[in-house]
Amino acid sequence: MNPPQSFLTPIQPYLAEVETRMRRLDENHHQELGNALEHLLSSGGKRLRPAVALLTGRMFGGDPQRLVTFSSAIELLHTATLVHDDLIDGSLLRRGISTLNAKWSPAATVLTGDYIFAQAARLAAETESANVVKRFAMTLATIVNGEINQLFSTHRYTSREDYFTRIYAKTASLFELATGEAADLSQVSDGIVEVMRKFGYDLGMAFQIIDDILDFTGLQETVGKPVGSDLRQGVITLPFISYMENNPTDDDVQALIIGEKVNIDKLVNDIRDSGAIDDAFQVAQSYIREACDILSVQPVCDERDALMELSEYVVMRHI
């Protein structure tokens, strides 16, 4: 499900500039690296993170060009993490399109991700904000640490608290960066900056929970990867945790936790037929309610309304 055009309308010209900035990277690179960058940037990403940053900044009257530069850095950082994630997971498809590591060697894939990280950092520095550069580095460290934690927790019992910590590192931290630093660039008070970081946190948490639900309920053509791919990799998400809490003695649950062979198709169907999906959806909705409560007291404008609509879109992807 692609983002509805309506909530992108207030920032459509700026999103076009973001696309241009990302493609106008340092041209002194190998031709194959240029081909890889074009492949990655043309693979159908929703651009939600730069959209959130742009809408937040413009809601507070922030300078459009600084926001475009920052939003480009955000999306490049996200793109670089995906390159490394796909290599770590051994994923050959993303959004139904071949991943970079499906075509290149691990060494070339890692170096491409590193190059994009570097270009993202350069753009962050071009905002001429020490706070942006500091938060950018802190967020990258959070994402990497989260990936390492996940590598060492595969097939182990995961509590809800552990899960929420993991998806903060994986996803919500980047949304938090997008909204908090967009507000900071718009020169609002420190209190508003912190409030908007909380908005990004809530939005990002809901976004990842819905992604994890779609791993059970979506079609491969829609989500771009096989159904149940998280479980097949031993990654435990909220729908499984909810099912496990109510079915602790289930043979497949116990087998997955200790890393034994599991009938994944049966387990996916069992989780679908239980109340676990609805439980996870209710948690995502609670985060979005908090996000919308934050927006409700912000300046009334088209950008605020668009952020409200975007927040609703995040959870409605599940329907």
C-alpha positions in Angstrom: 0.0 0.0 0.0 1.6 3.2 -1.2 1.2 6.5 0.8 -1.9 8.4 -0.3 -1.0 11.5 -2.3 -3.0 13.8 -0.1 -0.7 13.9 2.9 2.3 14.5 0.7 0.7 17.4 -1.1 2.0 20.2 1.2 5.6 19.0 0.7 5.5 17.6 -2.8 8.0 20.1 -4.3 10.4 19.6 -1.4 10.2 15.8 -1.7 11.2 16.2 -5.4 14.2 18.2 -4.2 15.1 15.4 -1.8 15.2 13.0 -4.7 17.4 15.3 -6.6 19.8 15.8 -3.6 20.1 12.1 -3.0 21.0 11.5 -6.7 23.4 14.4 -6.8 25.9 12.7 -4.6 29.7 13.1 -5.1 30.1 12.0 -8.7 33.7 10.9 -8.2 32.9 7.3 -7.7 33.1 4.0 -9.6 30.5 3.6 -12.3 29.2 0.4 -10.7 28.7 2.3 -7.4 26.6 4.8 -9.3 24.5 2.0 -10.8 24.0 0.5 -7.4 22.9 3.9 -5.9 20.4 4.3 -8.7 19.1 0.8 -8.2 18.6 1.5 -4.5 17.0 4.9 -4.8 14.6 3.7 -7.5 13.4 0.6 -5.7 10.0 2.0 -4.6 10.7 3.3 -1.1 7.8 5.2 0.5 10.0 8.1 1.6 8.0 8.3 4.8 11.0 9.4 6.9 11.8 12.5 4.8 8.1 13.2 4.5 7.8 13.2 8.3 10.8 15.5 8.7 9.6 17.9 6.0 6.1 18.1 7.4 7.4 18.6 10.9 9.8 21.3 10.0 7.3 23.2 7.8 4.6 23.0 10.5 7.0 25.2 12.6 8.0 27.4 9.6 11.5 25.9 9.2 13.8 26.9 6.3 12.9 24.7 3.4 16.4 24.2 2.1 17.9 23.2 5.4 15.0 20.8 5.8 15.5 19.3 2.3 19.2 18.7 3.1 18.3 17.1 6.5 15.6 15.0 5.0 18.0 13.7 2.3 20.4 12.7 5.0 17.7 10.9 6.8 16.6 8.9 3.8 20.2 8.0 2.8 20.9 6.8 6.4 17.8 4.6 6.1 18.9 3.3 2.7 22.4 2.4 4.0 20.9 0.5 6.9 18.7 -1.5 4.5 21.8 -2.4 2.4 23.5 -3.9 5.4 20.3 -5.4 6.8 19.7 -7.3 3.6 23.2 -8.7 3.6 23.0 -9.7 7.3 19.6 -11.4 6.7 20.6 -13.0 3.4 17.6 -11.3 1.8 17.4 -11.6 -2.0 14.3 -9.5 -2.3 13.1 -6.2 -0.9 9.8 -4.7 -2.1 9.7 -7.4 -4.7 13.0 -6.2 -6.2 16.4 -7.9 -6.1 18.6 -6.7 -3.3 22.1 -5.4 -3.9 23.6 -8.5 -2.2 21.7 -10.7 -4.6 23.8 -9.2 -7.4 27.1 -8.3 -5.7 29.6 -9.9 -3.4 29.4 -9.3 0.4 32.4 -7.1 0.3 31.0 -4.8 -2.5 27.7 -4.7 -0.7 29.2 -3.7 2.6 31.3 -1.0 1.0 28.3 0.4 -0.9 26.4 0.7 2.4 29.5 2.4 4.0 29.6 4.9 1.1 26.0 5.8 1.6 26.5 6.2 5.3 29.3 8.6 4.6 27.2 10.6 2.1 24.3 10.8 4.6 26.7 12.1 7.3 28.0 14.7 4.9 24.5 16.0 4.2 23.8 16.1 7.9 26.8 18.3 8.4 25.6 20.6 5.6 22.7 21.6 7.8 25.3 23.4 9.8 23.7 22.3 13.0 25.8 20.7 15.7 22.7 19.2 17.3 21.8 17.4 14.0 25.3 16.0 13.6 25.3 14.8 17.2 21.9 13.2 17.0 22.7 11.7 13.6 25.7 9.9 15.1 23.8 8.8 18.2 21.0 7.4 16.1 23.4 5.5 13.8 25.1 4.0 16.9 21.6 3.0 18.3 20.7 1.3 15.0 24.0 -0.7 14.8 23.8 -1.7 18.5 20.3 -2.9 17.9 21.3 -5.0 15.0 24.1 -6.6 17.0 21.6 -7.3 19.9 19.3 -9.0 17.4 22.0 -11.1 16.0 22.7 -12.5 19.4 19.1 -12.9 20.5 17.8 -14.9 17.5 15.8 -18.0 18.5 15.7 -16.9 22.2 12.8 -16.0 24.3 11.9 -12.3 23.9 9.7 -10.4 26.3 7.6 -7.5 25.2 10.1 -5.1 26.9 12.9 -6.6 24.9 10.9 -6.4 21.7 10.0 -2.7 22.2 13.7 -2.0 22.9 14.7 -3.7 19.7 12.2 -2.0 17.4 13.1 1.4 18.9 16.7 0.8 17.8 15.6 -0.7 14.4 13.0 1.8 13.4 11.6 4.3 15.9 15.0 5.9 16.6 15.2 7.1 13.0 11.7 8.5 13.1 12.6 10.2 16.4 15.6 11.7 14.7 13.5 12.9 11.7 10.9 14.7 13.8 13.1 16.0 16.7 15.8 17.5 14.6 13.4 18.9 12.0 11.8 20.8 14.9 15.2 21.8 16.2 16.2 23.1 12.7 13.0 25.2 12.8 14.3 27.0 15.9 11.4 26.1 18.3 11.9 25.8 22.0 13.7 22.8 23.5 10.4 21.7 25.0 8.7 21.5 21.6 11.8 19.6 20.2 11.4 17.0 22.9 7.7 16.7 22.3 8.2 16.2 18.6 10.9 13.5 19.3 8.2 11.7 21.3 5.9 12.0 18.3 8.5 10.4 16.1 9.1 7.7 18.7 5.4 6.8 18.8 5.0 6.9 15.0 8.0 4.7 14.5 7.0 2.2 17.1 3.6 1.8 15.5 5.1 1.6 12.0 7.4 -1.3 13.0 4.6 -3.2 14.8 2.4 -2.9 11.7 5.3 -4.1 9.6 5.7 -7.1 11.9 1.9 -7.8 11.6 2.2 -7.7 7.8 4.8 -10.4 8.0 2.0 -12.7 9.0 -1.0 -11.2 7.2 0.4 -9.6 4.0 0.8 -11.1 0.6 4.3 -11.6 -0.8 3.4 -9.4 -3.8 2.4 -6.6 -1.4 5.1 -6.7 1.2 7.9 -7.8 -1.1 9.1 -10.8 0.9 7.8 -14.3 1.8 5.1 -14.4 4.5 6.6 -15.5 7.8 10.1 -14.5 6.8 10.9 -13.1 10.3 10.0 -16.4 12.0 12.0 -18.3 9.3 15.0 -16.3 10.4 14.3 -16.8 14.1 13.3 -13.2 14.6 10.6 -13.0 17.3 8.1 -10.2 16.9 5.0 -9.0 18.8 2.4 -11.3 17.1 4.5 -14.3 18.1 5.1 -13.0 21.6 1.3 -12.5 22.1 0.6 -16.0 20.8 3.3 -17.4 23.0 1.9 -15.7 26.1 -1.4 -17.5 25.6 0.0 -20.8 24.3 3.3 -21.3 26.3 3.3 -25.1 25.9 2.7 -25.1 22.1 5.2 -27.5 20.6 6.1 -25.1 17.7 6.5 -22.2 20.1 8.9 -24.2 22.3 10.8 -25.4 19.2 11.3 -21.9 17.8 12.5 -20.6 21.1 15.3 -23.1 21.4 16.1 -23.0 17.7 14.8 -26.5 16.7 13.0 -27.3 13.4 9.6 -25.7 13.2 6.6 -26.1 10.9 6.6 -22.4 10.1 3.6 -22.5 7.8 1.5 -24.1 10.5 2.8 -21.7 13.2 2.0 -18.7 11.0 -1.6 -20.0 10.4 -2.0 -20.7 14.2 -0.9 -17.1 15.0 -3.2 -15.7 12.3 -6.2 -17.8 13.7 -5.6 -16.6 17.3 -6.1 -13.2 18.8 -2.4 -12.4 18.6 -2.7 -10.2 15.4 -5.5 -8.1 16.9 -3.6 -7.7 20.2 -0.5 -6.4 18.3 -2.7 -4.1 16.2 -4.2 -2.6 19.4 -0.7 -1.9 20.7 0.1 -0.1 17.4 -3.1 1.9 17.6 -2.2 3.0 21.2 1.1 4.5 19.9 -0.7 6.3 17.1 -3.3 7.7 19.6 -0.4 9.1 21.6 1.2 10.6 18.5 -2.1 12.2 17.4 -2.6 13.6 20.9 0.8 15.4 20.5 -0.2 16.8 17.1 -3.5 18.0 18.4 -1.9 20.8 20.3 0.5 21.9 17.6 0.0 24.9 15.2 -3.1 24.4 13.0 -1.9 24.2 9.4 -1.9 21.9 6.4 1.3 20.3 7.5 -0.2 19.3 10.9 -3.3 17.9 9.2 -1.0 16.0 6.8 0.9 14.5 9.8 -2.4 13.4 11.3 -3.3 11.7 8.0 0.2 10.1 7.7 -0.2 8.7 11.3 -3.5 7.1 10.4 -2.0 5.7 7.2 0.8 4.0 9.2 -1.7 1.8 11.1 -4.2 1.4 8.2 -1.6 -0.5 6.1 -2.7 -3.5 8.2 -6.4 -3.3 7.0 
